[in-house]
Amino acid sequence: MEGFVRSSAAGQILRLITRNRILQYPDEKPDFQCPTCYADTAAPETLFKRESNEDEISQTDIAGNDEQRPREPALERLETAPIAEYSEAGIDGHARRSSTTTTLSRIPTVADTRKVHTRAELENLYVAATQNEESRAARAQPIAPTKTSDGTILVDWYTSDDPENPQNWSSTKKALVVLQIYIYTLAVYMGSSIYSPSTAAVQERFGVSPTAASLGLSLYVLGYGVGPLIFSPLSEIPSIGRNPPYIITFGLFVILSIPTAVVGNFGGLLVLRFLQGFFGSPCLATGGASIGDVYSLLKLPYGLTAWAAFATLGPALGPLISGFSIPVKGWRWSLWEIVWMSAPIFIVMFFFLPETFPDAILLTRARRLRRLTGNEKLMSQSEINQKKLTFTHVAAEALYRPFQIVILDPAVLFVNVYTSLIYGIYYSFFEVFPIVYIGIYGFNLGQMGLVFLSIAVALFIAVPLYFLYLYMVFEPELKTKGLLPPERRLIPALFACFLPPVGLFLFGWTSRSSVYWIVSVVGILIFAIGIFQVIQCLFIYIPLTYPQYAASLFAMNDFMRSALACGAILFARPLFINLGVGPGVSLLAGLTCGCIGGMFALYHFGAALRTRSRFTAK
């Protein structure tokens, strides 16, 4: 329990108030024995030194292209040091160092994939990830730090099973940490659609049109699309870490939810709804990174699939919860439900969500060791990297680079257009469902909310199916055949991409009083299974193809998805009223039919596109 609280927001505040006298780290306690390699600075021979004739291996050495890239000074090249370490590792993950050095054993994480530039380097990371973690723990050994040519000593994990390394946490602790991220994500996504049943009452209360009333939903969605462009880069700065963006912004989300529930003018409601979405977005921007901090590359797809399931389930549960309460308590009740839902989650996270970013953990360890030893040469790799960060660099990576790749790389453009389209269609349901299930079938608001449970049923089918694919195909191939081309991960999507248009046509043309309502619900079920499978495949494809830009691309993808969903909410109602449900849904289904060709083209020509792209790992 102490490990949860100590690096949580509450724990860090208590440590600050008491000047680190409570919730101390092991290296702050009186009985702590500082490793000799950090304490005995007079004995440099005990330090692991990077020698040019053996250990100074550049990125191009690995790719067999050393002559094309000049060697860089050791200090500048430390950013890519972990790649060299993994490249020297055998299948058991132990680096082949000289016999006089301590064996280095690392667990590669998703953060390491952002430092690679070639397919060979990415392959090395996944080879290291496939090793048996139980045997690794049995061979736990000290990790000797690196000493650079200028005398800097890089603070690392003390041992290969260091308990402060999130990859070494127990399964229970990992599960409790990611569960908080899942529930946090669920609450933010529910906050968008929980407003949907209120639109008719908002229209009456403020005397606005149905389209204007829908802005309360669309602006919230736009807000959590804009937020990741800002909060995702912030969480990658080691001196900030994951937790401050989570806690500060989610605290503001909870606070702003109160005036949103009592605001007396329509303009104020819309502004507050946008701010709700904006400050709720860090879970969407950084949630996947937090999961990647604690799970190995081999097990990460399972964690991300479950996270995506919670994100998909959130909008489906919102109308169900508020649909029964609004007719009795009024439209503001749905906005109060956001407060009651998010406040307990915030309290739990405030006290029990630990920091998971390895760079941030090692940075604080380096600071503690400097205080303990008085040696200012003790630094973490993240401190060195952070010194080179500038506002211009961060802004370029967050804003310019994602747009540049989307415009210049057709594969990324297709992925973003396809995911944006199906996301927009998903959010158009909040406009077409009242037309179908209230207008045609005579449901009340609560009964219409029950229709959204079909998406929950779809997830209960789609998630185990995808887990089965990961367990039966993805993992065995990774262990026996290596990484293989990224297009191999698109094979399930080649089958699943037929399901969205099938489900949409079935929904659109059976939504009539002469056809029993359950038939149209089956169409929604089929659509939801298809889009979940397709998105999971595409979201594995992106980091395997563009590992060094994956974080920026996911933030951009979230922005494009949310922007189109924002527009879909506004144009969906006029579309379905003017064309009718059948033709209107058929128009959207036709667009997804066109994406089937794009999916097969990406599978067959993806390799050729990668060779011509300047952004992919070569």
Rosetta blueprint (number, residue, H / E / L):
1 M L
2 E H
3 G H
4 F H
5 V H
6 R H
7 S L
8 S L
9 A H
10 A H
11 G H
12 Q H
13 I H
14 L H
15 R H
16 L H
17 I H
18 T L
19 R L
20 N L
21 R L
22 I L
23 L L
24 Q L
25 Y L
26 P H
27 D H
28 E H
29 K L
30 P L
31 D L
32 F L
33 Q L
34 C L
35 P L
36 T H
37 C H
38 Y H
39 A H
40 D L
41 T L
42 A L
43 A L
44 P H
45 E H
46 T H
47 L L
48 F E
49 K E
50 R L
51 E L
52 S L
53 N L
54 E L
55 D L
56 E L
57 I L
58 S L
59 Q H
60 T H
61 D H
62 I H
63 A H
64 G L
65 N L
66 D H
67 E H
68 Q H
69 R L
70 P L
71 R L
72 E L
73 P L
74 A L
75 L L
76 E H
77 R H
78 L H
79 E H
80 T H
81 A H
82 P H
83 I H
84 A H
85 E H
86 Y H
87 S H
88 E L
89 A E
90 G L
91 I L
92 D L
93 G L
94 H E
95 A E
96 R L
97 R L
98 S L
99 S L
100 T L
101 T L
102 T L
103 T L
104 L L
105 S E
106 R L
107 I L
108 P L
109 T L
110 V H
111 A H
112 D H
113 T H
114 R L
115 K L
116 V L
117 H L
118 T L
119 R H
120 A H
121 E H
122 L H
123 E H
124 N H
125 L H
126 Y H
127 V H
128 A H
129 A H
130 T L
131 Q L
132 N L
133 E H
134 E H
135 S H
136 R H
137 A H
138 A H
139 R L
140 A L
141 Q L
142 P E
143 I L
144 A L
145 P L
146 T E
147 K E
148 T L
149 S L
150 D L
151 G L
152 T L
153 I E
154 L E
155 V E
156 D L
157 W L
158 Y L
159 T E
160 S L
161 D L
162 D L
163 P L
164 E L
165 N L
166 P H
167 Q H
168 N H
169 W L
170 S L
171 S H
172 T H
173 K H
174 K H
175 A H
176 L H
177 V H
178 V H
179 L H
180 Q H
181 I H
182 Y H
183 I H
184 Y H
185 T H
186 L H
187 A H
188 V H
189 Y H
190 M H
191 G H
192 S H
193 S H
194 I L
195 Y L
196 S H
197 P H
198 S H
199 T H
200 A H
201 A H
202 V H
203 Q H
204 E H
205 R H
206 F H
207 G L
208 V L
209 S L
210 P H
211 T H
212 A H
213 A H
214 S L
215 L H
216 G H
217 L H
218 S H
219 L H
220 Y H
221 V H
222 L H
223 G H
224 Y H
225 G H
226 V H
227 G H
228 P H
229 L H
230 I H
231 F H
232 S H
233 P H
234 L H
235 S H
236 E L
237 I L
238 P L
239 S L
240 I L
241 G L
242 R L
243 N H
244 P H
245 P H
246 Y H
247 I H
248 I H
249 T H
250 F H
251 G H
252 L H
253 F H
254 V H
255 I H
256 L H
257 S H
258 I H
259 P H
260 T H
261 A H
262 V H
263 V L
264 G L
265 N L
266 F H
267 G H
268 G H
269 L H
270 L H
271 V H
272 L H
273 R H
274 F H
275 L H
276 Q H
277 G H
278 F H
279 F H
280 G H
281 S L
282 P H
283 C H
284 L H
285 A H
286 T H
287 G H
288 G H
289 A H
290 S H
291 I H
292 G H
293 D H
294 V H
295 Y L
296 S L
297 L L
298 L L
299 K L
300 L H
301 P H
302 Y H
303 G H
304 L H
305 T H
306 A H
307 W H
308 A H
309 A H
310 F H
311 A H
312 T H
313 L H
314 G H
315 P H
316 A H
317 L H
318 G H
319 P H
320 L H
321 I H
322 S H
323 G H
324 F H
325 S H
326 I H
327 P H
328 V H
329 K H
330 G L
331 W L
332 R H
333 W H
334 S H
335 L H
336 W H
337 E H
338 I H
339 V H
340 W H
341 M H
342 S H
343 A H
344 P H
345 I H
346 F H
347 I H
348 V H
349 M H
350 F H
351 F H
352 F H
353 L L
354 P L
355 E L
356 T L
357 F L
358 P H
359 D H
360 A H
361 I H
362 L H
363 L H
364 T H
365 R H
366 A H
367 R H
368 R H
369 L H
370 R H
371 R H
372 L H
373 T H
374 G L
375 N L
376 E L
377 K L
378 L E
379 M E
380 S E
381 Q H
382 S H
383 E H
384 I H
385 N H
386 Q H
387 K H
388 K L
389 L L
390 T L
391 F H
392 T H
393 H H
394 V H
395 A H
396 A H
397 E H
398 A H
399 L H
400 Y H
401 R H
402 P H
403 F H
404 Q H
405 I H
406 V H
407 I H
408 L H
409 D L
410 P H
411 A H
412 V H
413 L H
414 F H
415 V H
416 N H
417 V H
418 Y H
419 T H
420 S H
421 L H
422 I H
423 Y H
424 G H
425 I H
426 Y H
427 Y H
428 S H
429 F H
430 F H
431 E H
432 V H
433 F H
434 P H
435 I H
436 V H
437 Y H
438 I H
439 G L
440 I L
441 Y L
442 G L
443 F L
444 N L
445 L H
446 G H
447 Q H
448 M H
449 G H
450 L H
451 V H
452 F L
453 L H
454 S H
455 I H
456 A H
457 V H
458 A H
459 L H
460 F H
461 I H
462 A H
463 V H
464 P H
465 L H
466 Y H
467 F H
468 L H
469 Y H
470 L H
471 Y H
472 M H
473 V H
474 F H
475 E H
476 P H
477 E H
478 L H
479 K H
480 T H
481 K H
482 G L
483 L L
484 L L
485 P L
486 P H
487 E H
488 R H
489 R H
490 L H
491 I H
492 P H
493 A H
494 L H
495 F H
496 A H
497 C L
498 F L
499 L H
500 P H
501 P H
502 V H
503 G H
504 L H
505 F H
506 L H
507 F H
508 G H
509 W H
510 T H
511 S L
512 R L
513 S L
514 S L
515 V L
516 Y L
517 W H
518 I H
519 V H
520 S H
521 V H
522 V H
523 G H
524 I H
525 L H
526 I H
527 F H
528 A H
529 I H
530 G H
531 I H
532 F H
533 Q H
534 V H
535 I H
536 Q H
537 C H
538 L H
539 F H
540 I H
541 Y H
542 I H
543 P H
544 L H
545 T H
546 Y L
547 P H
548 Q H
549 Y H
550 A H
551 A H
552 S H
553 L H
554 F H
555 A H
556 M H
557 N H
558 D H
559 F H
560 M H
561 R H
562 S H
563 A H
564 L H
565 A H
566 C H
567 G H
568 A H
569 I H
570 L H
571 F H
572 A H
573 R H
574 P H
575 L H
576 F H
577 I H
578 N H
579 L H
580 G L
581 V H
582 G H
583 P H
584 G H
585 V H
586 S H
587 L H
588 L H
589 A H
590 G H
591 L H
592 T H
593 C H
594 G H
595 C H
596 I H
597 G H
598 G H
599 M H
600 F H
601 A H
602 L H
603 Y H
604 H H
605 F H
606 G H
607 A H
608 A H
609 L H
610 R H
611 T H
612 R H
613 S L
614 R L
615 F L
616 T L
617 A L
618 K L
